[in-house]
């Protein structure tokens, strides 16, 4: 496959803005009306998501070692939409039609390469879905607690009705009847508990229909649906190195799950957790972090503010504060939060001498539909 040519071709469709996903969905729904039921009634919050994800995934077919596990996760995850094997050719045909429509240089070689790439992607996803056929497509979970920490942040405790296995750092998608067929990804803030409960940290985002509903409308007694766990920040239980955890914003949740895993299952190790925010009053989980630090002598929690000169907390971007407390050369590092913060912190750690393969990251971005192939999480 001529991967550069494929990427150049996709960039032409992407440059068309909303016109490309509009053409894609129009083609899909007109040629295969049965696929319309897989999507929300209103497409206002869907638009470019599937189309962009398709291009992002297919354009990476030259890195199968990293791509195949992600596709397998997606194949298992997409069962919750009601996706079956027969839907994949329809989506592929609309993808190719869209790419051809926006490229005057479309040719037989591009058609061949995109067809081959998409068929490979579909094959991996379908096989993974088939292998998971004996597992639920989704799990129902009861909301057993709902605590508003700030005007726009809530912590939900939910109890799946069936056994639900997850690992610290993974993300799960949530759906509520208030926003049917709109699934958004969140990272549980705890390791597996005997009672199966999960703590979900949610921030209501401007224009975020699911996050707003979870913060302001969902309450105790409501039922959510959970998709299978997935993600790139999964805790490495096979390593016994000391840990460096760096969180920004809602990236605190998966790192708190890592702390909980060490507390519950060990092995004993030093854990340094750095949490960054712009202002001191944005630390919505401060009381519980103080509790954890008091209960576990192996844990040190450092809060840092980047834009609050009146605060007595450490001043500066969290990545800069981390560097003041080093060295970290012997640590496994986990970094989660906004993209700029993650990129800055990782660059500092690599420059400091921490090997890149010992740094795991997750970007929390409000504009994305869920974990992408780069591991982004939304709302």
C-alpha positions, 0 to 999 in steps of 0.5 A, a space after each residue: 500500500 502507498 500509505 503516504 498517498 492514502 494519507 494525502 487523499 484523506 487530508 483532502 476530504 478532511 480539508 472539506 470540513 463538515 462537508 466530508 462527514 455530511 457526504 459520508 453519512 448521506 451516502 451510508 444512510 441512502 445506500 444502507 438505510 438499516 444502518 441509521 438505527 445504529 446512530 443517535 436520533 440527532 447527528 449534531 454530536 456525531 457528525 465527523 466522529 466515525 468518519 475521522 476515526 475510520 481515516 485515523 485507523 486505516 491510515 495506520 495500517 503500516 504499524 500493525 503491531 500497535 494497531 491490531 490490539 486497538 482494533 480488537 478492542 474496538 471490535 469488541 466495543 462496537 458490539 454495544 451499538 448493535 454492529 454486526 459483520 454485515 454493516 462493515 462493507 456498507 461503511 467501507 463503501 461509503 468511506 471510499 465513495 467519500 474519499 473519491 468525491 473529494 479528490 480529483 486525483 482519485 485513481 484505481 491504485 488508491 481505490 485498491 489500497 483503501 479497499 485492502 486497508 479497510 478490509 484488513 481493519 474490518 477483518 480484525 474487528 469482526 474476528 474480535 467481536 466474534 470471539 467476545 460473543 459469549 460476553 455481554 455487549 454492554 452491562 447495566 449499572 445502578 447509580 448508588 451515589 451522586 455527589 456534586 463536588 463543584 458546580 460542574 463536577 460530580 463523582 458518581 458511584 455505580 454498581 454493575 448488575 453483572 460481574 464487570 472486570 476492569 484494570 486500573 487505568 482503563 476507560 469504559 464508555 457510558 450511556 444514559 437513557 437521557 442521551 440514548 446512543 451517545 456513548 462517552 468514555 470515562 476512567 474509573 477512579 478505583 481498582 476492582 473492589 469486592 462489591 464491584 462498585 466503580 467511582 466515575 469522575 465527570 465534568 460537565 462540558 460546554 456542548 457536552 450532552 452526556 457529561 452535562 446529563 451525568 452531572 446535572 440530571 442523573 441521580 441515585 436509582 438511575 441506570 447506566 449502560 457500560 461498554 467493555 473496558 479499553 484504553 492505553 493507560 492500563 496499569 502494568 502489574 508485572 512491574 515492581 518499580 516505584 511510580 510517578 503519577 502526573 495528573 491534570 484535570 479529570 486525568 486524576 481518575 485513572 491515576 487514583 485507580 493506580 494508587 488504589 491498586 497498589 494499596 489493595 494488591 501491592 507490591 509495596 513501592 513508593 508512589 508520587 502523585 502530582 496533580 495540577 490545576 490552574 486555580 486552587 479551588 479547582 482541586 475537586 478531590 482534595 479531601 480524599 487525596 489528603 485521606 489517601 496520603 494519611 492512610 498510606 505512608 508510601 504515597 506522597 501527593 503534591 498539588 500545583 497551581 499554574 495561575 493562582 499567585 495567592 495560593 500557598 501550593 506549589 506554583 507552576 505548570 505541573 510538569 515543571 513542578 515534577 522536575 523540581 522533585 526528581 530524579 525520576 530515572 528509576 520510575 514507571 511514569 503515568 501521565 493523564 490530562 489535557 493534551 498540552 499538559 501531557 505532551 509537556 510533561 512527557 517531553 520533560 521526563 524524556 529529556 530528564 532521561 526516563 525511557 519513553 517505553 516506561 511512560 504511559 499516557 492518556 489525553 483527556 480531550 472534551 472534543 473527542 468521542 472516546 479513546 482514539 488510537 492515540 488514547 484520548 478520552 472525552 467529556 
